[in-house]
Amino acid sequence: MLYRIQLLLLLLFASGTAVAQKISYSEPEKDDYKSTEFEIIGKVGGNILVYKTDRGDFSVSVYDGEMQLKERVKLDFLPRKVISMDFVAYPDRVLMIYQFQRKDAVYSFCATMSPDAKFNDAPIMIDSTRIGMYSKENKVYSVEISEDKRRIMVYKINQDKEDNNVFYTFLYDSAMALVNNSRLSLPMAGRKQFLSNFSLTNEGDFVFNKLERTSNRDYVVSGSMVMKRALVDSFEVSAMGFKGQLLDEVKMKLDNNKHTALVTAFYYKQKRGNVEGMYLYKFDYQGNKPLYEKSVVFSNDLKMAARGESSTSSAFNDYFIRRIINTANGGFLLTAEAFYTSSRYQPWNRWNYMYGSPYGGMYYSPYYYSPYSPMYYNPWYWNNSQGVRYHYDNVAVLSFDEEGNLQWNNFVRKSQFDDNADLYLSYLMVNIGSELRFLYNELDRRNYMLTDVSLAPGGKVTRMPTLRNLDKGFTWMPRYGKQISARTVLVPCVYRNYICFAKIDF
């Protein structure tokens, strides 16, 4: 009798889980071709907003909770030559920060959007910059947003001289009231030095990395933490000691609860060598002091689990760091994905994808470099690689404690490839609190099938049942999806050469 009750409860739990995963599709709109650029703004006042632009026409589609189109609002007040667009979504409104060029100047403005994509007040100008009458459309301003969205920084960097960068910063609160504006300089030692990983703390402190690479741009050989306090017009610089290591792509993640910044990178012992492990640097930005700096050597067992078709020694040579997730105990999870290309014309070169990569777009900080930029979809960056095959393979998940010690590891096993474009490859990670979910496409009889894999606390990986309501004819683009609430994601799809959107409720 007890066995039957347990079995019944298990079946009820399983059926409840299946029902909880609901997919709602939007209808394709006649103006949303595959060439349409878009950005998912988020869930605002019960509506779901998506920004779209095509050939100088700008609009926002307003969907209800079932992904039925309520209204498509044209943004007629925008000039045709918009250079970039950033959105800050709140429960009751959206701040739309944009820049555009008019004649010999670039302007930065902010407009406030209601949940139904209306604008009741005139946009406010943040700043303007003269760039010359014959300059092309160039991004001048960048935007950083704090994790709690209570602080917003718009900034520009003047690079007229190689040995000096002049910063102009404009710090605002969530009501776009000016908190502080500054003009300050940061000395640079020639072209080998560059800036990266711009971040804004919840207090409004501006934190980033100043790094130096080798002359052939392959490795990072030295670096510093740079911080500008919210109300202070100067930089605080703290050097990192690499101890002769050669670092790969450097990533940084803030932990606002602990007031720390974590810097991570794969490291090498020699040029053109193999990835040996992780470089970790943890910095207390509140106290302006380092907490630890260490190297975590990857064991042979870990390399064997990661290697795929590579040798054990070169197992991590094709991995790129994708995400860093803070944990409640002060530790963190790190995900890294195996990525490479193959071509009959030129050999694979990892460093081509770290500096000046095809993933970098004008919607990112001028110093930002990454082979993975999932937030803004622009098809023109992806369809110009004739003769290139893209490969996206396993995802490594590494768990570290608060002292930077490796606790456990596991892998989401996948093998993806496509020719000339990679719109449907890679994955979307969803944090639903109790677990992480990985959504990605797998080929099934020449068609892509969306796959759902769960990662539980402790590292157990479970392949979930096929999502319900996976309608035929929809090809998903998981990497461009966005989590819009605690258990909901919005993922773009292609249906008969039109862009539409699917909402998944977990």
C-alpha positions in Angstrom: 0.0 0.0 0.0 2.8 2.4 0.9 4.6 1.6 -2.4 1.4 2.4 -4.3 1.0 5.8 -2.6 4.6 6.7 -3.3 4.2 5.7 -6.9 1.0 7.8 -7.2 2.7 10.8 -5.7 5.6 10.4 -8.1 3.2 10.3 -11.1 1.3 13.3 -9.9 4.6 15.2 -9.5 5.8 14.2 -12.9 2.5 15.3 -14.6 2.5 18.6 -12.6 6.0 19.3 -13.9 4.9 18.7 -17.5 1.9 20.9 -17.2 3.9 23.7 -15.6 6.0 24.0 -18.8 3.7 26.1 -21.1 4.7 27.6 -24.5 2.8 30.5 -26.0 3.6 31.7 -29.5 3.1 35.2 -31.0 1.7 35.4 -34.5 4.2 36.4 -37.2 3.8 40.1 -38.1 3.9 41.1 -41.7 6.8 43.6 -41.1 9.0 41.2 -39.1 11.1 39.5 -41.7 14.2 37.4 -40.8 16.2 40.5 -41.5 14.4 42.5 -38.7 16.6 43.5 -35.8 15.1 43.3 -32.4 15.7 43.4 -28.7 13.5 41.9 -26.0 12.7 44.7 -23.5 10.9 42.6 -20.9 7.7 42.3 -18.9 6.3 45.7 -18.0 3.0 46.3 -16.3 1.6 42.9 -17.4 2.6 43.5 -21.0 5.6 42.0 -22.9 7.5 44.5 -25.0 9.8 43.9 -27.9 11.7 46.6 -29.8 12.1 46.1 -33.5 13.9 48.0 -36.3 14.2 47.5 -40.0 15.6 49.9 -42.6 15.2 52.9 -40.4 11.7 52.1 -39.2 11.5 51.7 -35.4 8.6 50.2 -33.4 7.7 48.3 -30.2 5.3 45.4 -30.3 3.1 45.1 -27.2 2.0 41.5 -26.3 -0.3 40.3 -23.6 0.5 37.4 -21.3 -0.6 34.8 -23.9 1.6 36.5 -26.6 -1.3 38.0 -28.4 -0.4 41.2 -30.1 -2.2 44.1 -28.5 -0.6 46.9 -30.5 2.4 47.7 -32.6 3.6 51.3 -31.8 5.7 53.1 -34.3 8.4 55.3 -32.7 8.0 58.1 -35.2 9.8 60.7 -33.1 13.2 58.9 -33.5 15.6 60.2 -36.1 16.4 57.7 -38.9 20.1 57.5 -38.0 19.8 55.9 -34.6 23.3 54.5 -33.7 22.4 52.5 -30.5 19.5 51.8 -28.2 19.6 50.7 -24.5 16.5 49.8 -22.4 16.1 49.8 -18.7 12.8 48.0 -17.8 11.0 48.6 -14.5 7.6 47.1 -13.4 5.8 50.3 -14.5 7.9 51.9 -17.2 10.9 51.6 -19.5 13.8 54.1 -19.9 14.9 54.2 -23.5 18.4 55.6 -23.9 19.5 56.2 -27.4 22.1 58.1 -29.5 22.0 59.4 -33.0 24.1 61.5 -35.4 22.8 64.7 -36.9 25.2 66.5 -39.2 28.6 66.8 -37.3 27.3 65.8 -33.8 26.2 62.7 -31.9 23.4 63.2 -29.3 22.4 61.1 -26.4 18.8 61.2 -25.3 16.5 59.4 -22.8 12.7 58.8 -23.3 10.3 57.2 -20.8 8.0 54.6 -22.2 4.8 53.4 -20.6 3.7 49.7 -20.4 1.7 50.2 -23.6 4.7 51.7 -25.4 3.4 55.3 -25.2 5.5 58.4 -24.5 3.8 61.0 -22.5 6.8 63.3 -22.0 9.3 64.7 -24.4 12.7 63.0 -24.4 15.5 64.6 -22.4 19.0 65.3 -23.8 21.9 63.8 -21.8 24.8 65.1 -23.8 26.1 65.9 -27.3 29.5 65.5 -28.9 30.9 67.1 -32.1 32.6 64.5 -34.2 33.3 66.2 -37.5 31.2 66.8 -40.6 32.4 63.8 -42.6 32.5 61.2 -39.8 30.5 58.1 -40.3 27.9 57.0 -37.8 30.0 56.0 -34.7 29.0 55.0 -31.3 30.2 57.7 -28.9 28.2 56.9 -25.7 27.9 53.7 -23.7 25.5 52.8 -20.9 26.0 50.7 -17.7 23.1 49.7 -15.4 23.4 48.6 -11.8 22.0 45.2 -10.9 19.1 46.7 -9.0 18.5 49.3 -11.7 18.7 52.2 -9.3 21.8 53.7 -10.9 22.4 54.3 -14.6 25.6 55.6 -16.1 26.0 57.1 -19.5 29.6 57.8 -20.4 32.0 58.5 -23.3 35.7 58.2 -23.7 37.9 60.5 -25.7 40.9 58.6 -27.2 42.5 61.4 -29.2 45.8 60.6 -27.5 47.2 57.1 -27.1 48.7 57.8 -23.7 45.5 59.2 -22.1 41.8 58.5 -22.0 39.5 61.3 -21.0 36.2 60.0 -19.4 33.0 62.0 -19.3 30.5 60.3 -17.0 26.8 61.0 -16.2 25.4 59.1 -13.3 21.6 59.0 -12.9 19.0 57.5 -10.5 16.1 55.4 -11.7 14.0 58.6 -12.3 16.8 59.9 -14.5 17.7 62.6 -12.0 21.4 63.5 -12.3 23.4 62.2 -9.4 26.9 63.2 -10.6 28.8 64.1 -13.7 32.5 64.0 -14.0 35.4 64.6 -16.3 38.5 62.7 -15.5 41.6 61.1 -17.1 43.2 57.7 -17.1 46.8 57.4 -18.4 47.4 54.6 -20.9 50.8 53.0 -21.9 50.3 52.8 -25.6 48.2 50.5 -27.8 49.0 47.4 -25.9 46.7 48.5 -23.0 43.0 48.5 -23.3 39.9 48.7 -21.1 37.3 46.0 -20.6 34.4 44.7 -18.4 32.8 48.0 -17.5 30.3 47.5 -14.6 28.2 49.7 -12.3 27.6 48.7 -8.7 24.3 49.3 -6.9 26.0 52.2 -5.1 26.8 53.8 -8.4 30.6 53.0 -8.4 32.1 52.6 -11.9 34.3 49.5 -12.0 36.3 48.1 -14.9 39.6 46.5 -15.9 42.7 48.0 -17.4 44.6 45.3 -19.2 47.8 44.9 -21.3 48.2 42.3 -24.0 51.2 41.0 -26.0 52.2 42.7 -29.2 50.4 40.1 -31.3 47.2 40.6 -29.2 47.1 36.9 -28.3 47.4 37.1 -24.5 46.8 39.4 -21.5 50.0 39.7 -19.5 49.1 42.4 -16.9 46.1 44.2 -15.5 44.5 46.4 -12.9 41.1 47.0 -11.2 40.0 50.6 -11.8 37.2 52.2 -9.8 35.5 55.6 -9.8 33.3 56.2 -6.7 29.9 57.5 -7.5 30.5 61.0 -6.1 34.3 61.2 -6.5 36.0 62.7 -9.6 39.1 60.4 -9.6 40.1 56.8 -10.3 41.4 54.3 -7.8 43.7 51.8 -9.5 44.7 48.4 -7.9 47.2 46.2 -9.8 46.7 42.5 -10.3 49.8 40.2 -10.2 49.6 37.6 -12.9 52.9 36.0 -11.8 54.1 35.3 -15.3 50.8 33.6 -16.5 49.4 34.3 -19.9 45.6 35.0 -19.6 42.9 34.4 -22.1 39.7 36.4 -22.4 39.2 38.2 -19.1 35.7 38.3 -17.5 34.5 40.2 -14.4 31.4 39.7 -12.3 30.2 42.0 -9.5 28.6 40.6 -6.3 26.6 43.5 -4.9 25.6 41.6 -1.8 29.2 40.9 -0.8 30.6 44.2 -2.4 33.2 42.2 -4.4 34.3 41.9 -8.0 35.5 38.6 -9.3 38.0 38.5 -12.3 38.3 35.2 -14.1 40.2 33.9 -17.2 41.7 30.7 -18.5 45.5 30.8 -18.3 48.4 29.4 -20.2 52.0 28.7 -19.1 53.5 29.5 -22.5 52.6 31.1 -25.9 50.6 28.8 -28.1 50.4 26.4 -25.2 47.3 24.7 -23.7 44.8 26.0 -21.2 46.1 24.8 -17.8 43.3 26.1 -15.5 41.5 29.2 -14.2 43.0 32.4 -13.0 40.9 34.0 -10.2 41.1 37.4 -8.6 38.6 38.6 -6.0 38.5 42.2 -5.1 36.7 44.0 -2.3 35.6 47.2 -4.0 34.0 48.7 -0.9 37.3 48.4 1.0 39.4 48.8 -2.2 41.6 45.8 -1.4 42.2 42.3 -3.0 40.8 39.3 -1.1 42.6 36.6 -3.0 44.5 35.9 -6.2 45.1 32.3 -7.3 45.3 29.7 -10.0 43.2 26.6 -10.1 44.9 23.9 -12.1 42.5 21.6 -14.0 43.0 17.9 -13.2 43.5 15.3 -15.8 40.1 13.8 -14.9 38.4 17.2 -15.6 40.3 17.6 -18.8 39.3 14.1 -19.9 35.6 14.9 -19.2 35.9 18.1 -21.2 38.0 17.0 -24.2 35.4 16.0 -26.8 37.4 15.2 -29.9 40.5 17.0 -28.5 43.4 15.5 -26.7 43.4 15.6 -22.9 46.1 18.2 -22.7 44.3 20.6 -25.1 40.8 19.8 -23.7 39.9 23.4 -22.8 41.5 25.1 -25.7 38.2 25.7 -27.5 36.2 26.7 -24.4 35.0 30.3 -23.9 33.7 31.6 -20.6 30.0 32.4 -21.0 28.4 33.2 -17.6 29.4 33.7 -14.0 26.6 33.2 -11.4 27.0 34.3 -7.8 25.9 31.9 -5.1 24.5 32.8 -1.7 27.5 31.6 0.2 29.9 33.9 -1.6 31.0 31.4 -4.1 30.1 31.2 -7.8 29.3 29.0 -10.7 31.1 29.4 -14.1 29.8 28.2 -17.4 32.1 27.8 -20.4 31.1 26.5 -23.9 33.3 24.8 -26.5 33.2 26.8 -29.7 35.3 26.8 -32.9 34.9 27.2 -36.6 36.2 25.1 -39.5 36.9 26.3 -43.0 38.7 25.1 -46.1 40.1 28.6 -46.6 41.7 29.4 -43.2 42.6 27.6 -40.0 40.7 28.1 -36.7 42.4 30.8 -34.6 41.0 31.3 -31.1 42.4 34.8 -30.8 40.5 36.1 -33.8 37.3 35.6 -31.7 38.6 37.4 -28.6 39.7 40.7 -30.3 37.6 42.2 -33.0 35.4 39.1 -33.1 32.3 38.8 -35.3 30.2 38.8 -32.2 31.0 42.3 -31.1 28.5 44.9 -32.2 27.9 48.6 -31.8 25.5 47.9 -29.0 28.4 47.2 -26.6 31.0 49.2 -24.7 33.8 50.4 -27.1 36.3 48.2 -25.2 34.1 45.2 -24.8 35.2 42.0 -26.5 33.5 38.7 -26.3 32.7 35.8 -28.6 29.2 35.7 -27.2 26.8 38.7 -27.2 23.3 37.3 -26.8 21.3 40.3 -26.0 20.8 42.1 -29.3 19.9 40.3 -32.5 21.4 41.8 -35.7 21.3 39.4 -38.7 23.8 41.3 -40.7 26.7 40.2 -38.4 25.9 36.5 -39.0 25.3 35.9 -42.7 28.6 36.9 -44.3 30.8 33.9 -43.4 30.7 31.9 -46.6 32.5 28.6 -46.4 32.7 28.6 -42.6 31.2 25.9 -40.4 30.3 26.9 -36.8 30.6 24.4 -34.0 29.1 24.7 -30.5 29.7 21.8 -28.3 29.7 20.9 -24.6 29.0 23.4 -21.8 31.3 23.0 -18.7 29.8 24.0 -15.4 32.4 24.6 -12.6 31.4 25.4 -9.0 33.8 27.3 -6.7 33.5 28.2 -3.0 34.0 31.6 -1.5 37.8 31.1 -1.4 38.0 30.2 -5.0 38.4 26.5 -4.5 36.9 24.2 -7.1 34.1 22.1 -5.5 32.5 20.2 -8.4 32.1 20.1 -12.1 29.7 18.7 -14.7 28.9 19.1 -18.4 25.9 19.7 -20.5 26.6 17.4 -23.4 25.7 18.7 -26.9 27.2 18.8 -30.4 25.9 21.5 -32.7 27.1 22.8 -36.1 25.8 24.9 -39.0 27.3 26.3 -42.2 27.8 30.1 -42.8 25.6 31.3 -39.9 25.0 30.3 -36.3 21.7 31.8 -35.5 20.2 28.6 -34.1 23.2 27.4 -32.2 24.5 27.7 -28.6 22.1 27.9 -25.7 20.0 29.9 -23.3 20.6 29.5 -19.5 17.6 30.1 -17.3 17.9 30.5 -13.5 14.6 29.5 -11.9 16.0 29.5 -8.4 15.8 25.9 -7.6 17.9 24.9 -10.6 19.5 26.1 -13.8 17.9 25.1 -17.1 19.8 25.0 -20.4 17.8 25.3 -23.6 19.4 24.5 -26.9 18.7 23.0 -30.4 19.5 19.5 -31.4 19.1 18.1 -35.0 16.3 15.6 -35.4 15.7 14.4 -38.9 17.2 17.6 -40.4 15.1 19.8 -38.2 16.0 21.5 -35.0 14.3 20.3 -31.8 14.5 22.4 -28.7 16.1 20.5 -25.8 15.7 21.2 -22.1 18.4 20.1 -19.6 18.3 20.7 -15.8 21.3 21.4 -13.6 20.4 20.9 -9.9 22.4 22.3 -6.9 25.3 19.9 -6.4 25.8 19.5 -10.2 23.4 16.7 -11.2 22.5 17.1 -14.9 19.1 15.7 -16.0 17.6 15.8 -19.5 14.0 16.9 -19.1 11.0 15.6 -21.1 10.4 17.3 -24.4 8.7 20.7 -23.9 5.0 20.6 -24.6 3.5 22.5 -27.6 6.7 22.5 -29.6 4.9 23.4 -32.9 6.4 22.3 -36.1 7.6 25.0 -38.4 9.1 27.1 -35.6 12.9 27.2 -35.5 14.2 28.5 -32.2 17.1 30.9 -31.6 17.8 30.2 -27.9 20.9 32.3 -27.6 18.9 35.5 -28.2 16.3 34.6 -25.6 15.8 36.6 -22.4 14.5 35.7 -18.9 11.7 38.2 -18.3 10.5 36.9 -14.8 11.5 34.4 -12.2 10.2 31.4 -14.2 9.5 32.8 -17.7 11.7 33.3 -20.7 11.0 34.8 -24.1 12.8 33.2 -27.1 12.7 34.4 -30.7 11.8 31.9 -33.4 11.8 31.9 -37.2 8.5 30.8 -38.9 8.3 30.8 -42.7 11.1 33.4 -42.8 9.3 35.7 -40.3 10.5 36.5 -36.8 8.1 35.7 -34.0 8.4 35.0 -30.2 7.7 32.1 -27.9 7.1 32.5 -24.1 8.0 29.5 -21.9 6.6 29.3 -18.4 8.5 26.8 -16.2 
